[in-house]
Amino acid sequence: MADLFAPGDRVRATSVDPPHHTRAPRYVRGAVGTVVEREGVFPLADDRARGLPSAPEAVYAVRFAARELFGEGDHDVTVALWESYLRAVS
């Protein structure tokens, strides 16, 4: 399985607010960040929490500027996000 993203790629976290469990934190939804590294391949936690079968997918460490997330701050926040939560930014 080829990775969709590589370190340095700019990505946007999905802005979808599903009616079920998700590991995509609300504060990163719709925000643009940078892929730091691939953390491995794991079943999608959203499906596992609902008892559904889940094919493994890549999980990435994605760095967001605090200003992008919270409107202020000079630091970064890094979040582990499944590939299906991310979209490429050109």
C-alpha positions in Angstrom: 0.0 0.0 0.0 1.6 3.3 -1.1 1.4 6.3 1.1 -0.6 9.2 -0.1 1.5 11.7 1.8 5.2 12.3 2.6 7.0 14.5 5.1 6.6 18.1 4.1 3.3 17.7 2.3 0.7 20.3 3.2 -2.6 18.7 4.1 -6.1 19.8 5.2 -7.8 17.8 7.9 -11.4 16.8 7.0 -14.1 19.1 8.4 -16.7 16.4 8.6 -18.4 16.0 12.0 -19.6 12.4 11.9 -22.5 11.3 14.1 -20.2 8.6 15.6 -16.8 8.3 17.3 -13.8 9.8 15.5 -10.2 10.2 16.4 -10.0 13.5 14.4 -10.1 16.2 17.1 -12.6 18.9 16.5 -10.0 21.6 16.9 -8.0 20.4 13.8 -11.0 19.9 11.5 -10.7 22.0 8.4 -7.2 23.2 9.4 -4.1 23.1 7.2 -0.9 21.5 8.5 2.3 19.8 7.4 3.0 16.1 7.5 5.9 15.4 9.8 6.2 11.6 9.4 4.3 8.4 8.8 3.6 6.7 12.2 2.6 3.3 10.9 -0.5 1.5 9.6 -3.5 0.8 11.8 -7.2 0.0 11.5 -9.4 3.1 11.4 -10.4 3.7 15.1 -13.7 5.2 14.0 -14.8 1.8 12.6 -13.3 -0.3 15.4 -15.2 1.7 18.0 -18.4 0.9 16.2 -17.6 -2.8 15.8 -17.1 -2.6 12.1 -14.3 -4.3 10.1 -11.6 -1.8 9.1 -8.8 -2.2 6.6 -5.5 -0.8 7.9 -4.5 2.7 6.7 -1.5 4.9 7.2 -1.4 7.2 10.2 0.6 10.5 10.0 2.0 12.9 12.5 0.7 16.3 11.2 2.0 19.6 12.6 -0.4 22.6 12.8 0.5 26.1 13.8 -1.4 27.0 17.0 -2.4 30.2 15.2 -4.1 28.1 12.5 -6.0 26.1 15.2 -6.7 28.7 17.9 -6.2 32.1 16.3 -3.2 32.8 18.4 0.0 31.3 19.8 3.6 31.0 18.6 3.9 27.2 19.0 2.9 24.1 17.0 0.6 21.2 17.8 1.3 17.8 16.3 -1.6 15.3 16.0 -1.7 11.7 14.8 -4.3 11.5 11.9 -5.5 8.6 9.8 -5.0 9.0 6.0 -8.7 9.2 5.4 -8.9 12.3 7.5 -6.6 14.2 5.2 -6.8 16.0 1.9 -3.8 17.3 -0.2 -3.4 21.1 -0.3 -1.8 22.4 -3.5 
